[in-house]
Amino acid sequence: MRQAVAMGWGSAVLLVAWLLPGCAQLGGPPGEERLSEAGRVVVTASATRGDPRVDQRAYYAYSRSVWAELQGELDEAVRWEREALTYDPKSLHLRIHLASLLLRKGDFRAALQEGEEVLALASNNIQAHLLVAAAYQGLRNVKGAERHYQEVIRLDPRRPEAYLFLGNLYIETQNFPEAIRAFEALAGVDPNSHLARYSLGRISMELREPEKARQYFEAAIERNEDFDPAWVGLAASYEVQGRYEEAVRVYERALADDPQNREFRERLAQVHLRRGDLDAALAAYEELRKTDPSNLLLLTRIGQILAEKKDHERAMALFRQVLEKDPTNGEARFALGLSLEDQKRYDEALEVLGKLTAQDARYVDALLHRGYIYGQQEQYDQATAVFSEAARLRPREGNVPYLLGLTFLQRKDYAKAVLQFEKAVALDPANPQFHFQLGAALERNRQLDRAEAAFRKALELDPKHADAYNYLGYMFADEGIKLEESVALVKKALELEPENGAFIDSLGWAYFKLGRTDEALAELLRAVKFSRRDDPTIREHLGDAYFKQGMIRDAVREWERALELDGTNEAVRKKLDDARQHTSRDAHRNSQ
């Protein structure tokens, strides 16, 4: 079996408590200490049956303590150990064992007291220094812990666990230079230490040096190929570089040696998802499902992948299967709602998402999706209500006022839209899309100078924001200002999206405003060709260009089409009426 125990990266206190359990083993030379392969310090019993110098009552109580410890009954183990000390109060071994039990319980002050009593009697006792250091670490007294680890190194420079624990202490406090020195010293003391290389690899990952981390993880695997965290670290070093194929190969190598390892297969599935290979991810999760067919989390994951593949019927069947077994499963309910939303089964999606309770971690996300659906159904009051509730629950998330701002844009309430986009920008000033939509709301609210500033900020943050180039260029063209820059801006947008019909229309309109009617007409005809839908604005612009060229009947045809698409445009209706009157007068003159 592979070793699945990793050096803890979050709490070195728990790590040290684990490494110093004080598990006493009966038999062996009195006071003997040894370092196990996993770095565990084991203290053998100093009290042996038949030794006339040892009070047999102490031995009995000590044995009961060891048995309770093995059963995981730490309170009982401490009670028996204290009783043993009443019979043999000078036993260093019993105090060390008691201190280790107290550490495991998390009673760091009591452990510290016991350890210091040992040091008062034997100042060079290495085991006591290690226990005192761990207790200090539990009390977040970094200096105290560091002092005792360093004392162990002074007493025995070849003591590998001292470097290991010290390095993890430095990791916990993010003192990476000192941590590196400690682990490099460990590698010097123990050239075969896989933990030294693994820990250096983790530090390299923290320092964003994935290539260096890769080399350390490979060195750890060379020394102990059964150490699972090194394989995971190696794959992660490839992932952060976007080298997903190599990460996949790492997990496949690991699984070839240990095909039943669930962690490797789950991580392999996740890498496949990151690289966008849904089929491979699905296959990995199906393999896991074979050995655990009733695992609800696995069923949900498989359903989510099927939904991503648009296999909604199978996906929803799995989500409903999960919900039958666990009606409170928020993840499955949320995924079912998203699947229904993706199929535009909006009423069903609203019903499902509406059943998520406020206690569920996905509740606010469900509100956001419900708001989107209400917007699609043009139920703007409901959309505003759920977005407002989401904003109350997540007041520091810029995406919430952003979505509320989009709703006000749809309602043509531009002043309120501006206020919401301003909130979004204030919460996340580095988001170019927030600045872009603020610019759009300001332009529609006729605050053109501020709109221009917002668009330029969006472009500063994202020089490839095609919509910002286009909108700013179109705004200039529509206002008849900065027309040469208008052309340049729209051309920049078209470099990024050369077949975007709206952008081509903007270029044609800019040419029209510059009086370059032939070029305008050519671009506007291209805009009709590349537009995803028959657009009333493009038809109106094309009519204007035809009219400017004296092609009145063609202009009338385009304006009529524009009105068919948008009957509310009174400006087009007036142009059409004027053109018809003009045509009628011409026809009357020609008849005379």
C-alpha positions in Angstrom: 0.0 0.0 0.0 1.1 3.5 -0.7 1.7 6.0 2.1 -1.1 8.6 2.0 0.2 10.6 5.0 1.4 14.0 3.9 3.3 16.6 5.9 0.5 18.9 7.0 0.7 22.2 5.2 -1.9 24.1 7.2 -1.2 23.4 10.9 2.3 22.4 12.0 0.9 22.0 15.5 -1.3 19.1 14.4 1.7 17.7 12.5 4.0 17.7 15.5 1.3 16.3 17.7 0.9 13.4 15.2 4.6 12.9 15.0 5.0 12.7 18.8 2.1 10.5 20.0 4.2 8.9 22.8 3.0 5.5 21.8 4.8 3.3 24.4 6.0 -0.1 23.3 6.5 -2.7 26.1 9.9 -4.3 26.0 13.2 -3.1 24.6 16.1 -1.3 26.2 15.1 1.3 28.9 14.8 4.8 27.4 15.5 3.7 23.8 14.3 6.1 21.1 14.1 5.5 17.4 12.8 7.4 14.3 10.3 5.4 12.2 10.1 5.7 8.4 7.3 8.2 8.5 9.2 10.4 10.9 7.4 9.2 14.1 9.4 9.3 17.3 8.7 6.2 19.4 9.7 6.0 23.0 10.0 2.5 24.4 8.9 1.6 27.9 11.5 2.2 30.6 9.4 0.1 33.0 9.7 -3.6 32.4 8.1 -6.4 34.3 10.3 -8.1 36.7 12.6 -5.1 37.4 12.8 -5.0 41.2 13.5 -1.2 41.0 10.2 -0.5 39.4 7.0 -0.3 41.5 4.7 -2.9 40.0 1.7 -0.6 40.7 3.3 2.0 38.5 3.9 -0.6 35.8 0.3 -1.7 36.0 -1.1 1.8 35.7 1.3 2.6 32.9 0.2 -0.6 31.0 -3.5 0.5 31.4 -2.6 3.9 30.0 -0.9 2.4 27.0 -4.0 0.2 26.4 -6.4 3.1 26.7 -4.2 5.1 24.3 -4.3 2.3 21.7 -8.1 2.3 22.0 -8.1 6.1 21.3 -9.4 6.9 24.9 -7.0 9.7 25.6 -8.7 11.0 28.7 -8.5 7.6 30.3 -4.9 7.2 29.1 -4.0 10.5 30.9 -5.8 9.4 34.1 -3.8 6.1 34.3 -0.5 7.8 33.4 -1.0 10.3 36.3 -1.8 7.4 38.6 1.5 5.7 37.5 3.3 8.9 38.4 1.9 8.8 41.9 3.8 5.5 42.4 6.9 6.5 40.5 7.1 10.3 40.5 10.7 10.5 39.4 10.2 8.5 36.2 11.2 10.7 33.2 9.7 8.2 30.9 6.3 8.4 32.5 6.3 12.2 32.3 7.4 12.1 28.7 4.6 9.8 27.9 2.1 11.9 29.8 3.3 15.0 27.9 2.8 13.3 24.6 -0.7 12.2 25.6 -1.5 15.8 26.6 -0.2 17.0 23.2 -2.5 14.7 21.4 -5.4 16.0 23.4 -4.5 19.5 22.5 -3.8 20.5 26.1 -0.6 22.3 25.3 -0.1 24.1 28.6 -0.3 20.9 30.6 2.0 19.2 28.1 4.5 22.2 28.3 4.5 21.9 32.1 5.2 18.1 32.0 8.0 18.6 29.5 9.6 21.4 31.4 9.6 19.3 34.6 11.5 16.6 32.7 14.0 19.2 31.5 14.4 20.5 35.1 15.6 17.0 35.9 17.5 16.2 32.7 18.3 19.4 30.7 19.7 17.4 27.7 16.7 15.1 27.3 16.1 15.3 23.5 12.6 13.8 23.7 11.5 16.4 26.3 12.9 19.2 24.1 10.8 18.0 21.2 7.7 17.7 23.3 8.2 21.2 24.8 8.8 22.6 21.3 5.5 21.0 20.0 3.7 22.4 23.0 5.0 25.9 22.3 4.0 25.5 18.7 0.5 24.6 19.9 0.4 27.8 21.9 1.6 29.7 18.9 4.8 30.7 20.6 7.1 30.4 17.6 10.2 31.6 19.4 9.8 29.1 22.2 9.3 26.2 19.7 12.2 27.4 17.6 14.5 27.6 20.6 13.9 24.0 21.6 14.2 22.6 18.1 17.5 24.4 17.8 18.6 22.9 21.2 17.9 19.4 19.9 20.0 20.2 16.8 22.8 21.5 19.1 22.6 18.3 21.3 22.5 16.0 18.3 23.2 17.5 14.9 22.4 14.2 13.2 18.8 14.2 14.6 16.7 14.3 11.4 13.2 14.9 13.0 14.5 18.1 14.6 15.1 19.6 11.1 11.8 18.2 9.9 9.8 19.7 12.7 11.7 23.0 12.6 11.1 23.3 8.8 7.4 22.8 9.3 7.3 25.4 12.0 8.9 27.9 9.5 6.4 26.8 6.9 3.5 27.5 9.2 4.9 31.0 9.8 5.7 31.4 6.1 9.3 31.9 6.8 10.3 30.1 3.7 14.0 31.0 3.6 14.6 29.4 7.0 12.3 26.5 6.1 14.4 25.8 3.0 17.6 25.9 5.2 16.0 23.4 7.6 15.0 21.0 4.9 18.3 21.2 3.1 20.0 20.4 6.4 17.6 17.4 6.8 18.6 16.2 3.3 22.3 16.6 4.4 21.7 14.5 7.5 19.5 12.0 5.7 20.3 11.8 2.0 17.4 9.4 1.5 14.8 11.6 3.1 11.8 11.8 0.8 10.2 14.2 3.2 13.0 16.7 2.8 12.6 16.8 -1.0 8.8 16.8 -0.8 8.8 19.7 1.6 11.2 21.7 -0.5 8.9 21.0 -3.4 5.9 22.3 -1.5 7.8 25.5 -0.6 8.8 25.9 -4.3 5.1 25.7 -5.2 4.3 28.4 -2.6 7.0 30.6 -4.1 5.6 30.0 -7.6 8.6 28.1 -8.9 6.8 25.0 -10.3 9.8 23.8 -12.4 12.0 23.7 -9.3 9.1 22.1 -7.4 8.9 19.4 -10.1 12.5 18.4 -9.6 12.0 18.1 -5.8 8.9 16.0 -6.2 10.6 13.7 -8.6 13.5 13.4 -6.2 11.1 12.5 -3.4 9.5 9.8 -5.6 12.9 8.4 -6.4 13.5 7.9 -2.7 10.0 6.6 -1.8 7.7 5.9 -4.8 4.9 4.9 -2.4 4.6 8.4 -0.9 1.3 9.6 -2.5 1.7 13.4 -1.7 4.8 13.5 -3.8 2.9 12.2 -6.8 0.1 14.7 -6.2 2.7 17.5 -5.9 4.4 16.4 -9.1 1.2 16.5 -11.0 0.3 19.9 -9.5 3.6 21.3 -10.6 2.7 20.5 -14.2 -0.9 21.8 -13.7 0.1 25.2 -12.6 2.2 25.5 -15.8 -0.8 24.5 -17.9 1.0 21.2 -18.8 -2.1 19.1 -18.3 -1.0 16.2 -20.6 2.1 15.7 -18.4 0.0 15.9 -15.2 -2.3 13.2 -16.7 0.7 11.0 -17.3 1.9 11.4 -13.7 -1.4 10.1 -12.4 -1.6 7.3 -15.0 1.9 6.2 -13.8 0.8 6.3 -10.2 -2.4 4.4 -10.9 -0.5 1.7 -12.9 1.3 0.9 -9.6 -1.8 1.4 -7.4 -5.0 1.1 -9.5 -7.3 1.2 -6.4 -6.1 4.6 -5.3 -9.2 6.7 -5.2 -7.4 10.0 -4.6 -5.2 9.6 -7.8 -8.3 8.7 -9.9 -10.3 11.7 -8.5 -7.4 14.0 -9.2 -7.0 12.6 -12.7 -10.6 13.3 -13.4 -10.2 16.9 -12.2 -7.2 17.4 -14.5 -9.2 16.1 -17.4 -11.9 18.6 -16.6 -9.3 21.4 -16.5 -8.0 20.5 -19.9 -11.6 20.3 -21.2 -11.6 16.6 -21.9 -15.1 15.7 -20.6 -15.0 12.2 -22.0 -11.8 11.3 -20.2 -13.1 12.9 -17.0 -16.4 11.0 -17.3 -14.5 7.7 -17.8 -12.4 8.4 -14.7 -15.4 9.1 -12.5 -17.2 6.0 -13.9 -14.2 3.9 -12.8 -14.6 5.3 -9.3 -18.4 4.6 -9.5 -17.7 0.9 -10.1 -16.3 0.4 -6.7 -18.7 2.8 -4.9 -22.0 2.8 -7.0 -24.1 4.5 -4.2 -21.7 7.4 -3.6 -24.0 10.5 -4.0 -21.1 12.8 -4.6 -19.8 10.7 -7.5 -23.3 10.5 -9.0 -23.5 14.3 -8.8 -20.1 14.7 -10.5 -21.0 12.4 -13.3 -24.3 14.2 -13.8 -22.5 17.6 -13.9 -20.2 16.3 -16.7 -23.2 14.8 -18.6 -24.9 18.2 -18.3 -21.8 19.9 -19.6 -21.9 17.5 -22.6 -25.6 18.5 -23.1 -26.7 15.0 -22.3 -29.3 16.5 -20.0 -31.7 13.6 -19.8 -29.1 11.3 -18.3 -27.7 14.1 -16.1 -31.1 15.0 -14.7 -31.9 11.3 -14.0 -28.7 11.1 -11.8 -29.5 14.4 -10.0 -33.0 13.2 -9.3 -31.6 9.8 -8.1 -29.4 11.7 -5.6 -32.3 13.9 -4.4 -34.5 10.8 -3.9 -31.9 9.5 -1.5 -31.0 12.9 0.0 -33.6 15.6 -0.5 -31.4 18.1 1.3 -28.5 17.7 -1.2 -28.0 21.3 -2.4 -25.3 20.5 -4.9 -27.5 18.1 -6.8 -30.5 20.4 -6.7 -28.5 23.3 -7.9 -27.0 21.2 -10.7 -30.5 20.1 -11.7 -31.7 23.7 -11.8 -28.8 24.7 -14.1 -29.5 21.8 -16.4 -33.1 22.9 -16.8 -31.9 26.5 -17.3 -29.5 25.4 -20.0 -32.5 23.7 -21.8 -34.5 27.0 -21.4 -37.0 25.1 -19.3 -37.2 28.3 -17.3 -40.3 27.7 -15.2 -39.0 24.3 -14.0 -35.6 25.7 -13.3 -37.1 28.5 -11.2 -39.1 25.9 -9.2 -36.0 23.8 -8.5 -33.7 26.6 -7.7 -36.4 28.2 -5.5 -36.3 25.2 -3.2 -32.7 25.9 -2.1 -32.8 27.2 1.4 -30.9 30.2 2.7 -28.7 27.9 4.8 -27.4 26.2 1.7 -23.9 27.4 0.5 -25.3 27.7 -3.1 -28.3 29.9 -2.1 -26.9 33.2 -3.4 -25.7 31.6 -6.6 -29.2 30.2 -7.0 -30.6 33.7 -6.6 -28.3 35.0 -9.3 -29.4 32.3 -11.7 -33.1 33.0 -10.9 -32.5 36.7 -11.6 -31.0 35.8 -14.9 -34.0 33.6 -15.8 -36.4 36.3 -14.8 -34.5 38.7 -17.0 -34.8 36.3 -19.9 -38.6 36.2 -19.3 -38.7 40.0 -19.1 -40.0 39.7 -15.5 -37.8 42.6 -14.4 -39.5 43.2 -11.0 -38.7 39.7 -9.9 -35.2 39.9 -11.3 -34.6 43.1 -9.4 -35.9 41.5 -6.2 -33.7 38.4 -6.2 -30.6 40.4 -7.3 -31.3 42.8 -4.5 -31.5 40.0 -2.0 -28.2 38.6 -3.3 -26.6 42.0 -2.9 -27.8 42.1 0.7 -26.2 38.7 1.4 -23.0 39.3 -0.6 -22.3 43.0 -0.1 -18.6 42.7 -1.0 -19.0 40.8 -4.3 -18.9 43.1 -7.4 -20.7 40.6 -9.6 -24.0 41.1 -7.7 -24.5 44.8 -8.4 -23.2 44.2 -11.9 -26.0 41.8 -12.6 -28.5 44.2 -11.0 -27.1 46.9 -13.2 -27.7 44.8 -16.3 -31.3 44.3 -15.2 -31.8 48.1 -14.9 -30.3 48.4 -18.4 -32.9 46.0 -19.7 -35.6 48.1 -18.0 -34.1 51.2 -19.6 -33.7 52.7 -16.1 -30.2 54.0 -17.0 -29.7 56.2 -13.9 -30.1 53.2 -11.6 -28.0 51.1 -13.9 -25.2 53.7 -13.5 -25.4 53.5 -9.7 -25.2 49.7 -9.7 -22.2 49.6 -12.1 -20.5 52.2 -10.0 -20.9 49.9 -7.0 -19.5 47.0 -9.0 -16.5 49.1 -10.1 -15.8 50.2 -6.5 -15.8 46.6 -5.3 -13.7 45.3 -8.2 -11.9 48.2 -9.9 -9.7 45.8 -11.9 -12.6 44.2 -13.7 -12.7 45.6 -17.3 -16.2 44.3 -17.9 -17.6 46.4 -15.0 -16.1 49.5 -16.5 -17.4 48.7 -19.9 -21.0 48.3 -18.8 -20.7 51.4 -16.7 -19.7 53.2 -19.9 -22.7 51.8 -21.7 -25.1 52.9 -18.9 -23.5 56.4 -18.8 -23.7 56.7 -22.6 -27.4 55.9 -22.5 -27.9 58.3 -19.6 -26.2 60.9 -21.9 -23.2 61.4 -19.6 -20.8 61.1 -22.6 -17.6 62.4 -21.1 -17.9 60.0 -18.2 -18.8 57.2 -20.6 -15.7 57.9 -22.7 -13.5 57.7 -19.5 -15.1 54.4 -18.5 -14.6 52.8 -21.9 -11.0 54.0 -22.0 -10.5 52.5 -18.5 -11.9 49.2 -19.7 -9.4 49.2 -22.6 -6.5 50.1 -20.3 -7.3 47.0 -18.2 -8.0 44.8 -21.2 -6.4 46.0 -24.5 -8.3 43.2 -26.3 -11.7 44.2 -25.2 -13.3 44.3 -28.6 -16.7 45.5 -27.4 -15.1 48.5 -25.7 -13.3 49.6 -28.9 -16.5 49.2 -30.8 -18.8 51.0 -28.4 -16.5 54.0 -27.9 -16.0 54.2 -31.7 -19.7 54.0 -32.4 -20.5 56.6 -29.7 -18.1 59.0 -31.4 -19.7 58.3 -34.8 -23.2 58.6 -33.5 -22.4 62.0 -31.9 -20.5 63.1 -35.0 -17.3 63.8 -33.0 -13.7 62.5 -33.2 -14.7 60.7 -36.4 -11.1 59.7 -37.5 -10.5 58.2 -34.0 -14.0 56.6 -34.3 -12.8 54.7 -37.5 -9.5 53.7 -35.9 -11.3 52.3 -32.8 -13.8 50.3 -34.7 -11.1 48.9 -37.0 -9.3 47.8 -33.8 -12.4 46.0 -32.7 -12.6 44.3 -36.1 -9.0 43.1 -35.9 -10.1 41.2 -32.9 -13.5 40.0 -34.4 -13.3 40.5 -38.2 -16.8 39.0 -38.9 -18.8 40.7 -36.2 -21.8 42.3 -38.0 -22.4 44.9 -35.3 -18.7 46.1 -35.5 -18.9 46.3 -39.3 -22.1 48.4 -39.0 -20.2 50.7 -36.7 -17.5 51.2 -39.3 -20.0 51.8 -42.0 -21.7 54.4 -39.7 -18.4 56.2 -39.0 -17.7 56.4 -42.7 -21.2 57.7 -43.3 -20.7 60.5 -40.7 -17.4 61.3 -42.4 -19.2 61.7 -45.7 -17.5 58.6 -47.3 -20.8 57.3 -48.4 -19.6 54.7 -51.0 -17.4 53.1 -48.3 -20.3 53.3 -45.8 -22.7 51.6 -48.2 -20.2 48.8 -48.8 -19.6 48.2 -45.1 -23.3 48.3 -44.2 -24.1 45.7 -46.9 -21.4 43.6 -45.3 -22.9 44.1 -41.9 -26.2 42.7 -43.1 -24.4 39.6 -44.4 -22.5 39.0 -41.2 -25.1 40.0 -38.6 -26.4 37.0 -36.6 -29.9 38.3 -36.9 -31.8 40.8 -39.0 -31.0 44.0 -37.1 -33.2 47.1 -37.2 -30.3 49.5 -36.6 -28.2 48.1 -39.5 -31.3 48.4 -41.8 -31.9 52.0 -40.6 -28.2 52.9 -41.3 -28.3 51.2 -44.7 -31.5 53.2 -45.5 -29.7 56.4 -44.5 -26.8 55.5 -46.9 -29.1 54.7 -49.8 -31.0 58.0 -49.2 -27.7 60.0 -49.1 -26.9 58.4 -52.5 -30.2 59.4 -53.9 -31.4 55.8 -54.0 -34.8 56.6 -52.5 -36.7 53.4 -53.2 -33.9 51.3 -51.7 -33.8 53.6 -48.7 -37.6 53.2 -48.3 -37.3 49.4 -48.5 -34.6 49.3 -45.7 -36.5 51.7 -43.5 -39.7 49.7 -43.9 -37.7 46.6 -42.9 -36.3 48.4 -39.9 -39.8 49.3 -38.7 -41.0 45.7 -39.2 -38.2 44.7 -36.8 -38.8 47.5 -34.3 -42.1 49.3 -34.6 -41.2 51.7 -31.7 -38.6 53.6 -33.6 -40.3 56.9 -34.3 -37.2 58.4 -36.0 -37.3 55.8 -38.7 -41.0 56.3 -39.1 -40.5 60.0 -39.7 -37.7 59.3 -42.2 -40.0 56.9 -44.0 -42.9 59.3 -44.1 -40.6 62.1 -45.4 -39.2 59.8 -48.1 -42.7 58.7 -49.2 -43.8 62.3 -49.4 -40.6 63.1 -51.4 -41.3 60.2 -53.7 -44.9 61.3 -54.1 -44.0 64.9 -55.0 -41.4 63.7 -57.5 -44.0 61.4 -59.1 -46.5 64.3 -59.2 -44.0 66.6 -60.9 -43.0 63.9 -63.4 -46.7 63.4 -64.4 -47.2 67.1 -65.3 
